[in-house]
Amino acid sequence: MDPIQDLLETHSLNPKDFEEKFSRSSGPGGQHVNKVSTAVRLHHLPTGLTAIGRASRSLHCNRLFAYKALIERIQILRQQTLQNQRALTSKKRRQTARRSFKTKENMLREKRIRAETKRNRDIKE
């Protein structure tokens, strides 16, 4: 089977979400590079991410390189969104959690102590 198809299946990505464009590559390779479009620009439509493969003389190698690079970026983006969602849910949970009786008592005690020290400042002056 095609290694690109394997990559897409293992990362559960739809091949129709990718747009490929081919252009002339640059660098070593002589006449082959000048005549054949071996550079690959790969665009993932849902995320808007783009990767370019043009390191090799081979179109197939450049295509594989571009897919690997783009899939890696997509995975990083997925992990970041997952972390952001987890952080948001934990933040909401902390905000809605009720304080225990002991915690409230300690807060009020600290507040009374602070008020007392402020009151004493006014008396000294």
Secondary structure, DSSP 8 states (H G I E B T S, - for coil): --HHHHHHHHTT--GGGEEEEEE---SSSTHHHHHS--EEEEEETTT--EEEE-SSS-HHHHHHHHHHHHHHHHHHHHHHHHHHHHHHHHHHHHHH----HHHHHHHHHHHHHHHHHHHHHHHH-
